[in-house]
């Protein structure tokens, strides 16, 4: 699913919880910069008009490098405020 299209089509009727980052590919296997890019892109897609609760798609598992977890949360803190 494409976050921007979901927000455009349903954002005036529902809240979105999750979808902050792909926990199967990007978070465990990407670089910190790739993590930052995806988090920023998803926040920018879901943020307009409110109705978004940032969270990973699923649980964060043991193989995720701590650098990627930190990149996710630092980017969230930088981009999420209204």
Order of alpha helices (4+ residues) and beta strands (2+ residues): alpha-beta-alpha-alpha-beta-alpha
